[in-house]
Amino acid sequence: MAFQDSRHIWIGTDGGGLYDYDFLTKKFKRYTNQDALPSNTVYGLIKGINGNLWISTDKGLAFMKQGKIVNLNIFKGMEREYNRMSVACTSDGRVLFGSNDGVVTLAPMFAKGLNYAAPLRIHSVEVEGVERSDHWNECLFEMLKEGKLKLSHNENTLVVSFESINYQYQYDIQYQYYLEGYDRNWSKSSSNQLARFVNLPSGSYVLHVKAICRSNGRELGETTLEIHIAQPWWKTWWAWIIYLCIFAAILYFVWQYYKERLQRKYYDEKINFFVNTAHNIRTPLSLVLAPLDNLANDSNLSEKSRGFLDMAHRNGNKLLKMVTELLDFQKAEQSAEQVRLQDIELPMLLRVQLEKFVLAAQEKHIQLCIETCPQQQIHSDVKMMDLILENLLSNAIKYTPQGGKVTLSASIEGKMAMIHVCDTGIGIPKAEIKSIFKTFFRASNAINSQEMGSGLGLMLTRKLVEKLGGKLSFVSEEGKGTTFCVKMPLGNVTDSSVRLVGEKKNVATESSLAEDKHDETCQTVSSAVLQDADVSTDTLLFVDDNEDLRKYIRMTFGDSYQVVDVESAEAALKYLKEGGVCDIVVSDVMMPGMHGDEFCLVSDVMMPGMHGDEFCRSIKENKETSWLPVILLTAKAGRDFMIEGLGLGADDYIAKPFDTAILASKVASILKNRRRLSQYYMDRSLALVRGEVASESASSEQIVGSDSSYELLEPTGASEKKKDDTVLNKQGQTFDNVAEAVLNPQDQAFVDKATRLVLAHLSDTNFNIDRLCREMAMSRTLFYGRLKTLTGQSPQDFMRLIRLEQAAIFLKQGDSVLEVSVKAGFVNVKYFSTVFKKHFGVSPSKYL
């Protein structure tokens, strides 16, 4: 306890701190270690000569000056444990404190020395990701000198070092910092001389640092540093301008897309309206034209009436042509959705298209000219190119007056083919040139010409050209004529004797053709293969010595069939023998080296070397190819020649010149009948298993006579059928089943023999396709192809169906499921039950 003066008394406690009692107010004021007291356990109190109160504790010394406690532990050696009540003051003002380590003496002027100075400065900045170098140090020195630190957006983690210089009182100095623009409050006081900031956002900041005297809380100094962290490029002002432009562009394109959708919808609705109207007009128009045709044959008509009739008929045909043009336009638009690219020989394409307009040009006395380039190919779609040239040539002839001239020419410029259609017609008015490709637009002079048109042709033509990767342009002068230019990419020209046209190729066919390619004695073989999976996979082999005719057939039938063409019968036979396809045949059989497709042969009778009739005989007399249907094309149009050709086994006989539509119909009809025949042979095979058809050896098959006449044995119980229902031969009798009308005795014997062989080895689980082929004395490939064509089933499926039919008979006889699976040649009962249920629709146990 110590008296300060007559009013205040100081009381030290053991753990409760230091109390100041005021006699006047009779109140206590407490001081603890939170007020800079070294400890709350006070050991000694004494008043110095200068009026200061000196305090000793168990953890150090302090003194009270002007109501504030100054902790003396900041000085080295002051922080120790002092003894209780061990304190004294000498006559010269020194204060003595006893401790467990000796006596500590303090001079009376000691308290005055705490008013020291300590200059504060920021001396270093470390930026994460930046290596320290001489250049960086120089830049940093300059920036710190200016008090402005400028960093990039990715230099946003930094450590700032600072110091307040006073070595004597360095333990009494503490620091606080505050980052203006980032922190909310000052940091807590500490002796740490580092301030670390992590991932500072881009922007401007001011770092405030101050030094504080720990002993009395006096502020020793303050300094600042401006910190500027640049914006990343994606947040700069010019970046925001770009974003705004992109956003505006997106809005514009969305608006354009929506606008185009509305325009397309309006366009489609308009087209559909015209097309529906055209459909509705076509029927009554046909009913108008048909009676006019009948009246034209009336010989009693006067010249005046016949003139009126011709006028009505002519204008009716014009209306019909316009209606047809609208319908064709819709079809052309739909076909434009699928592009089938192939190499097309340009000179031939131009000649074929020009020939279509010879009659129309002759009617108007228009001179048609063609100027072709050297043999060259373009890579394009045949049908689309036909439409493009037809539209341009049709317009040229339509709007060229009598006695004019239309020229179709082609030239090569670099890797592009230039096709020009030039006329001396009415031309296009200069003011209307920009609108010529608009839908339903027709030039004013075209309307005044009285020629009918829809205004759709040129728009569709440009659309098709662009779809094919080309460009359509034109130059025109009213009254002098117009020249349209179609610019198309060239194709790949090859000297190979084998040309594959299309994008999808039959691997087996391609392989066999490749072998022929290296044989110098082999004839040229060209193949147009299917271009999409939606097209029929039937294969047509065309044999003719005329290259142009072969190309025409290839282009005409290429979209519906796989087309292979050869130029001689010898080449066709060799091609078939080596696993390819044959002369003029269409067949629904699987040729060796090919897989599961219909196959048709079409052959020319009058060819160099082996004639087509000899070729037909070779096909029909060879058991490996006798199943191929043959159509003969010939210039021998006489009745006797036709009878002779059919007598050789040809399925049809067509005289040249022939209509491709008729040929296509005959091909499709024969293939359809072959499919029905396949179903018949499969049904007959299963009937043979059930005993509904008599089973005889191949040698005793009821094949009557040497002229290939024959009749089928009737199924069991068929004796009740009428006699005129019996299926007979081709010599003029009637048939009650179309499939049976074209039965080949060799084919029937083939299927019957295969069926009997499977039945003979029914329970033999080791009897597989290879053994069956050996028993049939055929190679696996030939057997697969012939059986697939005749029955529509692969050998594996064929054998399984026969086993299942016989298994059904065993079940009806009362055998158990296990016994039946063994007898029928099934190794696994579970597998037998699965395939049985799949075939019959019920499990074996529920079959009865």
Beta strands, then each sheet from edge to edge (+ up, - down):
strand 1: 2-3
strand 2: 8-12
strand 3: 18-22
strand 4: 27-31
strand 5: 42-47
strand 6: 53-57
strand 7: 60-65
strand 8: 68-71
strand 9: 82-89
strand 10: 95-99
strand 11: 102-106
strand 12: 120-127
strand 13: 148-151
strand 14: 158-164
strand 15: 173-180
strand 16: 194-197
strand 17: 203-213
strand 18: 219-229
strand 19: 342-345
strand 20: 367-371
strand 21: 377-380
strand 22: 405-413
strand 23: 416-423
strand 24: 471-477
strand 25: 481-489
strand 26: 498-501
strand 27: 525-528
strand 28: 539-543
strand 29: 562-566
strand 30: 585-587
strand 31: 599-604
strand 32: 630-634
strand 33: 652-655
sheet 1: 1+ 2- 3+ 4-
sheet 2: 5+ 6- 7+ 8-
sheet 3: 9+ 10- 11+
sheet 4: 12+ 14- 16+
sheet 5: 13+ 18+ 17- 15+
sheet 6: 19+ 21-
sheet 7: 20+ 22+ 23- 25+ 24-
sheet 8: 26+ 27+ 29- 28- 30+ 31- 32- 33-
end
